[in-house]
Amino acid sequence: MKAGKISKALMLMLACCMVVSLAACNKDDGGSGDALTEQEYQDAVTKLSDDITAIQNDVANMSSDDTEAGIKALEDMKTSLNEFINVTPPKAYEEAHDKLKSGSQAMVDFIDAAIEVVNEEDAEKAQEKSTEMMELMQTALTDLAEGSQLLADASK
């Protein structure tokens, strides 16, 4: 039963990861101050996308029975997301970063909820967490898509 839960959670993460990957398609130069330069920020977005892609590749080759590996993949994704959340964007990308940060935080919260579902023995509590996961996924997808568009607009 747990393997089925982790498999479901990983499939949902793959959909969300695809949205994060879109953010890496936008490039520009410049920047100032204590914040990252625009190039450094773009590099941070690209690093996040590359990390997510590597995790996606690992997940694609993973057995659905390997719950421990699934949880590790989720934790690795969480690490990459938290690194991105903590960067300071250049002024030109602040609005985009706020949305990307919000979407990334929703993904971190989704991952935490997914891990809780895998470990939950009470079916009612697992169902409640699954509902919470769907709401977090919607927030993540919306905010990441909006952030990606704002990033594209700021890069023009």
TAGI-V316337 format. One record per residue. N is the residue number from 1. SS is DSSP state (@ for helix, = for strand, . for the rest). PHI is phi as a letter, one per 30 degrees, with the letter a starting at -180 (* if undefined). OMEGA is omega in whole degrees, -180 to 180 (NA if undefined). Layout:
BEGIN
[[N:SS:PHI:OMEGA] [N:SS:PHI:OMEGA]]
END
This chain:
BEGIN
[[1:.:*:-180] [2:@:d:-180] [3:@:d:178] [4:@:d:179] [5:@:d:-179] [6:@:d:178] [7:@:d:177] [8:@:d:-180] [9:@:d:-180] [10:@:d:177] [11:@:d:177] [12:@:d:179] [13:@:d:179] [14:@:e:179] [15:@:d:-180] [16:@:d:-180] [17:@:d:180] [18:@:d:179] [19:@:d:179] [20:@:d:-179] [21:@:d:179] [22:@:d:-177] [23:@:d:-177] [24:.:d:-176] [25:.:d:-174] [26:.:c:-175] [27:.:b:176] [28:.:a:179] [29:.:b:174] [30:.:j:178] [31:.:k:-179] [32:.:a:171] [33:.:i:-180] [34:.:d:178] [35:.:d:174] [36:.:d:170] [37:.:d:178] [38:@:d:178] [39:@:d:178] [40:@:d:179] [41:@:d:177] [42:@:d:177] [43:@:d:178] [44:@:d:178] [45:@:d:180] [46:@:d:178] [47:@:d:178] [48:@:e:180] [49:@:d:180] [50:@:d:178] [51:@:d:-179] [52:@:d:179] [53:@:d:179] [54:@:d:179] [55:@:d:177] [56:@:e:179] [57:@:d:177] [58:@:d:-178] [59:@:d:-179] [60:@:d:-179] [61:.:c:-175] [62:.:d:174] [63:.:d:179] [64:.:d:177] [65:.:d:-176] [66:.:c:-178] [67:@:d:-179] [68:@:d:179] [69:@:d:177] [70:@:d:178] [71:@:d:178] [72:@:d:178] [73:@:d:178] [74:@:d:179] [75:@:d:177] [76:@:d:179] [77:@:d:180] [78:@:d:178] [79:@:d:180] [80:@:d:179] [81:@:d:180] [82:@:d:176] [83:@:e:-180] [84:@:d:180] [85:@:e:-174] [86:.:d:177] [87:.:d:176] [88:.:c:-176] [89:.:d:171] [90:.:d:-176] [91:@:e:-177] [92:@:d:-176] [93:@:c:-176] [94:@:e:-179] [95:@:d:178] [96:@:d:-179] [97:@:d:178] [98:@:e:179] [99:@:d:179] [100:@:d:178] [101:@:d:179] [102:@:d:178] [103:@:d:178] [104:@:d:178] [105:@:d:177] [106:@:d:177] [107:@:d:177] [108:@:d:179] [109:@:d:177] [110:@:d:-180] [111:@:d:178] [112:@:e:179] [113:@:d:179] [114:@:d:179] [115:@:d:177] [116:@:d:180] [117:@:d:-180] [118:@:d:-176] [119:@:c:-176] [120:.:d:178] [121:.:c:-179] [122:.:d:-176] [123:@:d:-180] [124:@:d:178] [125:@:d:178] [126:@:d:178] [127:@:d:178] [128:@:d:179] [129:@:d:179] [130:@:d:177] [131:@:d:177] [132:@:d:179] [133:@:d:180] [134:@:d:178] [135:@:d:178] [136:@:d:179] [137:@:d:179] [138:@:d:177] [139:@:d:-179] [140:@:d:-179] [141:@:d:-179] [142:@:d:-176] [143:@:d:179] [144:@:d:177] [145:@:d:178] [146:@:d:179] [147:@:d:179] [148:@:d:178] [149:@:d:178] [150:@:d:178] [151:@:d:178] [152:@:d:179] [153:@:d:-179] [154:@:d:-178] [155:.:d:-177] [156:.:d:NA]]
END
